[in-house]
Amino acid sequence: MLLPLIDRPFDLPVSLRLAPVTFGPGAVVQVPIEIGRLGARRVLLVTDPGVSASGVAGRVRDLIEASGVITGIYDRVPPEPSVASVEVAFDAWKAGAPDGGSYDAVIGVGGGSALDTAKGVSIRTANDGPVSKYFGVELLPARGVPYVLVPTTAGTGSEMTPSAIFDDTDRQLKAGIVSSRLMAAAAIVDPDLTISCPAHVTAAAGLDALTHALEAYVAVKANPISDMYALEAVRLVGMHLRGSVSRGSDRVARTGQLLASMYGGITIVAAGTGLCHAMAYPLGSAYKVPHGMANALLLPAVIAYNIPGDVAKFARLAEALGEPVAGLSLSEAADRSVEAVRRLSRDVGMPSGLRDVGVPEEALEGFVQGALSASRLITNNPRVPTASGVLEVYRASW
């Protein structure tokens, strides 16, 4: 059933600007080279407690300091970064380097939370706070200090995107800053750094990467460039996520999964995401459901809801996930994509529904307007969502 990549009109031209990237096992040794290219003499390394405890952050710091660059560490990034937590990290920047001098670059080491916090610190070096002032598209007045991003999870693809997501706890919503002034100076993407990532984090992150690619593939803004990266990312997740979770030391699986995550980040730049992300944000803000897990729990029901919007593409997604679709109609093949994602989620140990992560059923209706308010995502969805449809998806995911 191999469908053509170009089977419909799309808006021209397609613009794709990406961070310079070094990918592969051992790529981390390139970090001091990239820092050197920036001319930085003092660097703030932004990470989280888990990555710090694993020794990965210390290893990166040692590589940088061996090149003669003074490096301080801020390792208190929370699992779900907020507008307020960015200010705490920026306080560490303002406090200065260990030698008393001023920092002149940032390096983010960790999952999406650490990478987005590094972006937030950079924003604040050149712009007034809080960062919520810049929620939206191209509202950032000035480019901050340069930053290098080093992911240690295979999910968000944040190292490739000119965007950052933060929880605005005052308004109980998550929102994003998207700006051409928010692209990394360099991305160092080393699968060996993901080997220490715990199985449950690997699973949620991997399904987050799948959500990025899948939503971009069926997005209104999809195009031949995004389709190429998205379909390959979906295929890679289908091949390698189970192995990454069940055999964390499997370098082939870890490499394939991190490549899928990076490709997923590229698809966000090229086409964007849709309803699943819009519905995940209220869950993270109100009940602190980790973003990757929220996406994973919503995705099967979102797919089922969206299939009428692009039956042919969902059929191809089922094929990319390894479903046997030969001899099936497009509609039958498309339906297989729902079960393929459900099976993958079960196989990597995801909870079965929102009820299992502390979300009460009576709260579901209150999420609907928050999801629909994410207009940038809602208008990019292949099916126009209605309030009743969104509530139906929340209930099917509960």
C-alpha positions as CSV (number, residue, x, y, z in Angstrom):
1,M,0.0,0.0,0.0
2,L,3.0,2.3,-0.3
3,L,1.4,5.7,-0.9
4,P,3.2,8.5,-2.6
5,L,4.9,11.2,-0.5
6,I,3.5,13.9,-2.6
7,D,-0.2,13.2,-3.2
8,R,-1.8,16.6,-2.5
9,P,-1.2,20.3,-2.9
10,F,0.7,22.1,-0.2
11,D,1.6,25.8,0.5
12,L,4.9,27.0,-1.0
13,P,7.6,27.8,-0.2
14,V,8.6,25.6,2.7
15,S,11.1,27.2,4.9
16,L,13.3,25.0,7.2
17,R,16.0,26.5,9.4
18,L,17.6,24.1,11.8
19,A,20.3,24.2,14.5
20,P,23.8,22.9,13.5
21,V,23.8,19.3,14.7
22,T,26.3,16.6,15.5
23,F,24.8,13.2,15.8
24,G,26.1,9.8,16.9
25,P,27.7,7.8,19.6
26,G,30.5,9.7,21.2
27,A,29.3,13.1,19.8
28,V,29.5,14.6,23.3
29,V,33.3,15.2,22.9
30,Q,32.3,17.9,20.4
31,V,30.8,20.0,23.1
32,P,34.0,22.0,24.0
33,I,34.6,22.6,20.3
34,E,31.1,24.2,19.9
35,I,31.7,26.2,23.0
36,G,35.0,27.4,21.6
37,R,33.3,28.5,18.4
38,L,31.1,30.8,20.5
39,G,34.2,32.4,22.1
40,A,32.7,31.7,25.5
41,R,34.9,31.9,28.6
42,R,32.3,31.2,31.2
43,V,29.3,28.8,30.7
44,L,26.3,28.0,32.9
45,L,25.3,24.3,32.5
46,V,21.6,23.9,33.1
47,T,20.3,20.4,34.1
48,D,18.0,18.5,36.4
49,P,18.7,16.5,39.6
50,G,18.4,13.1,37.9
51,V,20.9,13.9,35.1
52,S,23.2,15.5,37.7
53,A,23.1,12.4,39.9
54,S,23.7,10.1,36.9
55,G,27.1,11.7,36.3
56,V,26.3,12.8,32.8
57,A,26.2,16.5,33.6
58,G,29.5,16.2,35.5
59,R,31.0,14.5,32.5
60,V,29.9,17.4,30.2
61,R,31.2,19.9,32.6
62,D,34.6,18.2,32.8
63,L,34.9,18.2,29.0
64,I,34.2,21.9,28.9
65,E,36.5,22.8,31.8
66,A,39.3,20.7,30.2
67,S,39.2,23.2,27.3
68,G,39.8,26.1,29.7
69,V,36.2,27.3,30.0
70,I,34.9,28.0,33.5
71,T,31.7,26.1,34.1
72,G,29.0,26.5,36.7
73,I,26.1,24.1,37.2
74,Y,22.5,24.8,37.9
75,D,20.8,21.4,38.5
76,R,17.4,22.3,40.0
77,V,15.3,22.1,36.8
78,P,11.8,20.7,37.8
79,P,10.1,17.9,35.8
80,E,7.7,20.4,34.3
81,P,9.4,23.8,34.0
82,S,7.3,26.9,34.7
83,V,7.5,30.6,34.2
84,A,8.6,30.9,37.9
85,S,11.2,28.2,37.6
86,V,12.9,30.0,34.7
87,E,13.3,33.0,37.0
88,V,15.0,30.8,39.6
89,A,17.4,29.4,37.0
90,F,18.1,33.0,35.7
91,D,19.0,33.9,39.3
92,A,21.8,31.4,39.0
93,W,22.9,33.1,35.8
94,K,22.9,36.5,37.5
95,A,24.9,35.2,40.5
96,G,27.9,34.7,38.1
97,A,30.5,32.0,37.5
98,P,32.6,30.2,40.1
99,D,35.4,32.6,39.6
100,G,33.2,35.7,40.1
101,G,33.0,36.6,36.5
102,S,29.9,36.9,34.3
103,Y,28.6,34.0,32.2
104,D,28.5,34.5,28.4
105,A,26.8,31.3,27.2
106,V,24.4,28.5,28.4
107,I,24.5,24.8,27.8
108,G,21.4,22.7,28.4
109,V,22.0,19.0,29.3
110,G,19.0,16.7,29.9
111,G,15.5,16.1,28.8
112,G,13.1,18.6,27.3
113,S,12.6,20.3,30.7
114,A,16.3,21.1,31.0
115,L,16.7,22.2,27.4
116,D,13.7,24.5,27.5
117,T,14.9,26.0,30.8
118,A,18.3,26.7,29.1
119,K,16.3,28.5,26.4
120,G,14.4,30.4,29.0
121,V,17.6,31.6,30.7
122,S,18.9,32.7,27.3
123,I,15.7,34.6,26.7
124,R,16.0,36.4,30.0
125,T,19.6,37.6,29.4
126,A,18.3,40.0,26.7
127,N,14.6,40.5,27.6
128,D,12.5,41.5,30.6
129,G,10.7,38.9,32.5
130,P,8.6,37.0,33.0
131,V,8.9,34.8,29.9
132,S,5.1,34.5,29.7
133,K,5.2,37.9,28.1
134,Y,6.5,36.2,25.0
135,F,4.0,33.3,24.7
136,G,3.0,33.1,21.1
137,V,4.7,33.3,17.7
138,E,7.6,35.7,17.0
139,L,7.0,37.9,20.0
140,L,10.5,37.8,21.4
141,P,12.1,41.2,21.0
142,A,15.8,40.3,21.2
143,R,18.1,37.2,20.9
144,G,19.7,36.2,24.2
145,V,23.2,34.7,24.7
146,P,24.0,31.7,22.6
147,Y,23.3,28.2,23.9
148,V,24.3,24.6,23.1
149,L,21.8,21.8,23.7
150,V,22.7,18.2,24.7
151,P,19.7,15.9,25.0
152,T,19.8,12.9,27.4
153,T,16.3,11.6,26.6
154,A,14.9,10.6,23.2
155,G,11.6,12.3,23.1
156,T,11.1,16.1,22.9
157,G,13.4,17.0,20.0
158,S,13.8,20.3,21.7
159,E,17.4,20.6,20.6
160,M,16.1,21.1,17.0
161,T,13.2,23.5,17.7
162,P,13.0,27.3,18.0
163,S,10.4,27.0,20.8
164,A,10.1,26.4,24.5
165,I,7.1,25.3,26.6
166,F,6.5,26.6,30.1
167,D,3.7,26.2,32.7
168,D,2.1,29.4,33.7
169,T,0.9,28.3,37.1
170,D,-0.9,31.6,37.8
171,R,-3.2,31.0,34.9
172,Q,-3.0,27.2,35.1
173,L,-2.0,26.7,31.5
174,K,1.0,25.6,29.5
175,A,2.0,27.8,26.6
176,G,4.9,28.1,24.2
177,I,7.3,30.7,22.9
178,V,8.1,30.2,19.2
179,S,10.7,32.5,17.7
180,S,13.4,32.5,15.1
181,R,15.5,34.1,17.8
182,L,15.3,30.9,19.8
183,M,17.4,28.5,17.8
184,A,20.3,26.7,19.5
185,A,23.9,27.7,18.4
186,A,24.5,23.9,18.2
187,A,22.9,20.6,19.1
188,I,25.0,17.7,20.3
189,V,23.0,14.5,20.0
190,D,24.7,11.5,21.5
191,P,22.7,8.2,22.0
192,D,25.3,7.0,24.5
193,L,24.0,9.8,26.9
194,T,20.5,8.2,26.8
195,I,21.7,4.8,28.1
196,S,21.3,5.8,31.7
197,C,17.8,7.1,31.1
198,P,15.3,5.0,33.3
199,A,12.9,2.7,31.5
200,H,9.7,4.6,32.4
201,V,11.2,7.9,31.2
202,T,12.4,6.3,28.0
203,A,8.9,5.0,27.4
204,A,7.1,8.3,27.9
205,A,9.8,10.2,26.0
206,G,9.6,7.8,23.1
207,L,5.9,8.1,22.8
208,D,6.3,11.8,22.9
209,A,8.6,11.6,19.9
210,L,6.0,9.4,18.1
211,T,3.3,12.0,18.8
212,H,5.4,14.8,17.3
213,A,6.1,12.8,14.1
214,L,2.6,11.5,13.8
215,E,0.8,14.8,14.4
216,A,3.2,16.6,12.0
217,Y,2.6,13.9,9.3
218,V,-1.2,14.6,9.2
219,A,-1.0,18.3,10.0
220,V,-2.6,21.0,7.9
221,K,0.9,22.5,7.4
222,A,2.4,19.1,6.3
223,N,4.6,19.2,3.3
224,P,7.0,16.8,1.5
225,I,10.0,17.8,3.8
226,S,8.0,17.2,7.0
227,D,6.5,14.0,5.6
228,M,9.9,12.5,4.9
229,Y,11.2,13.1,8.4
230,A,7.9,12.3,10.1
231,L,7.3,8.9,8.4
232,E,10.9,7.8,9.1
233,A,10.6,8.9,12.7
234,V,7.4,6.9,13.1
235,R,9.1,3.8,11.6
236,L,12.1,4.2,13.9
237,V,10.0,4.5,17.0
238,G,8.1,1.3,16.0
239,M,11.4,-0.5,15.5
240,H,13.4,0.7,18.5
241,L,11.3,2.0,21.4
242,R,10.5,-1.5,22.8
243,G,14.2,-2.4,22.7
244,S,15.2,0.9,24.3
245,V,12.8,0.3,27.2
246,S,13.5,-3.4,27.7
247,R,17.2,-3.4,27.1
248,G,18.5,0.1,28.0
249,S,22.1,-0.8,27.1
250,D,21.1,-1.7,23.5
251,R,23.1,1.0,21.6
252,V,21.4,0.2,18.3
253,A,17.9,0.7,19.8
254,R,19.1,3.8,21.7
255,T,20.6,5.2,18.5
256,G,17.5,4.6,16.5
257,Q,15.2,6.0,19.1
258,L,17.3,9.2,19.5
259,L,17.3,9.7,15.8
260,A,13.5,9.4,15.8
261,S,13.4,12.0,18.5
262,M,15.6,14.4,16.5
263,Y,13.6,13.8,13.4
264,G,10.4,14.5,15.4
265,G,11.9,17.8,16.4
266,I,12.5,18.7,12.8
267,T,8.9,17.9,11.9
268,I,7.8,20.3,14.6
269,V,9.8,23.0,12.8
270,A,8.6,22.0,9.4
271,A,4.9,21.3,10.1
272,G,3.9,21.6,13.7
273,T,1.7,19.5,15.9
274,G,-2.0,19.4,16.6
275,L,-4.9,18.3,18.8
276,C,-3.0,15.8,21.0
277,H,-0.5,18.5,22.2
278,A,-3.3,21.0,22.7
279,M,-5.1,18.5,24.9
280,A,-2.0,17.5,26.8
281,Y,-1.1,20.9,28.1
282,P,-4.0,21.3,30.5
283,L,-3.2,17.9,32.0
284,G,0.3,19.0,32.7
285,S,-0.7,22.3,34.2
286,A,-3.6,21.1,36.4
287,Y,-2.4,17.6,37.5
288,K,1.3,17.7,36.7
289,V,1.0,14.8,34.2
290,P,4.4,14.7,32.5
291,H,4.1,15.9,28.9
292,G,5.3,12.8,27.2
293,M,2.9,10.6,29.3
294,A,0.0,12.9,28.7
295,N,0.6,12.6,24.9
296,A,0.9,8.9,25.2
297,L,-2.3,8.5,27.0
298,L,-4.3,10.7,24.6
299,L,-2.8,9.7,21.3
300,P,-4.8,6.5,20.5
301,A,-8.1,8.3,21.0
302,V,-6.9,11.4,19.2
303,I,-5.9,9.2,16.2
304,A,-9.3,7.6,16.2
305,Y,-11.0,11.1,16.2
306,N,-8.7,12.4,13.5
307,I,-8.8,9.5,11.0
308,P,-11.8,11.0,9.0
309,G,-9.6,14.1,8.4
310,D,-7.0,12.1,6.4
311,V,-7.7,8.4,6.0
312,A,-4.9,7.9,3.4
313,K,-2.2,9.3,5.7
314,F,-3.3,7.3,8.7
315,A,-3.2,4.2,6.6
316,R,0.4,4.9,5.7
317,L,1.2,5.5,9.4
318,A,-0.2,2.0,10.3
319,E,2.1,0.6,7.6
320,A,5.1,2.6,9.0
321,L,4.4,1.1,12.5
322,G,4.6,-2.4,11.0
323,E,0.9,-3.2,10.7
324,P,0.1,-5.8,8.0
325,V,-2.1,-3.7,5.7
326,A,-1.8,-5.6,2.4
327,G,-5.3,-6.2,1.0
328,L,-7.0,-3.9,3.3
329,S,-9.1,-0.9,2.3
330,L,-7.6,2.6,3.2
331,S,-10.2,2.9,6.0
332,E,-9.4,-0.6,7.4
333,A,-5.7,0.2,7.2
334,A,-6.1,3.6,8.9
335,D,-8.0,2.0,11.8
336,R,-4.9,-0.3,12.3
337,S,-2.9,2.8,13.3
338,V,-5.0,3.2,16.5
339,E,-4.3,-0.4,17.7
340,A,-0.7,-0.2,16.7
341,V,-0.2,2.8,19.0
342,R,-2.2,1.2,21.8
343,R,-0.1,-2.0,21.5
344,L,3.2,-0.1,21.6
345,S,2.0,1.9,24.6
346,R,1.1,-1.3,26.5
347,D,4.4,-3.0,25.5
348,V,6.5,-0.2,27.0
349,G,4.5,-0.2,30.3
350,M,2.4,3.0,29.9
351,P,-0.6,3.4,32.2
352,S,-3.9,2.4,30.6
353,G,-5.6,5.7,31.0
354,L,-5.8,9.2,32.6
355,R,-7.4,7.7,35.7
356,D,-4.2,5.9,36.4
357,V,-2.2,9.1,36.7
358,G,-4.5,10.9,39.2
359,V,-6.8,12.7,36.8
360,P,-10.4,12.6,38.1
361,E,-13.2,12.0,35.6
362,E,-15.1,15.0,36.8
363,A,-12.2,17.2,35.8
364,L,-12.3,16.3,32.1
365,E,-14.9,18.8,31.0
366,G,-12.9,21.6,32.5
367,F,-9.9,20.9,30.2
368,V,-11.9,21.4,27.0
369,Q,-11.6,25.2,26.7
370,G,-8.0,25.2,27.7
371,A,-7.3,22.7,24.9
372,L,-9.3,24.7,22.3
373,S,-7.5,27.9,23.3
374,A,-4.3,26.6,21.8
375,S,-5.3,28.0,18.4
376,R,-1.9,27.5,16.8
377,L,-2.3,23.7,17.3
378,I,-6.0,23.4,16.8
379,T,-6.0,25.1,13.4
380,N,-3.2,22.7,12.4
381,N,-5.2,19.6,13.1
382,P,-6.5,17.5,10.2
383,R,-10.0,17.5,11.6
384,V,-11.5,20.7,12.9
385,P,-12.1,19.9,16.7
386,T,-15.3,20.8,18.4
387,A,-15.9,21.1,22.1
388,S,-18.0,17.9,22.2
389,G,-15.3,16.1,20.1
390,V,-12.5,17.1,22.5
391,L,-14.5,16.0,25.5
392,E,-15.2,12.7,23.7
393,V,-11.4,12.2,23.3
394,Y,-10.7,13.0,27.0
395,R,-13.4,10.5,28.1
396,A,-12.1,7.8,25.7
397,S,-8.6,8.4,27.2
398,W,-9.8,8.2,30.8
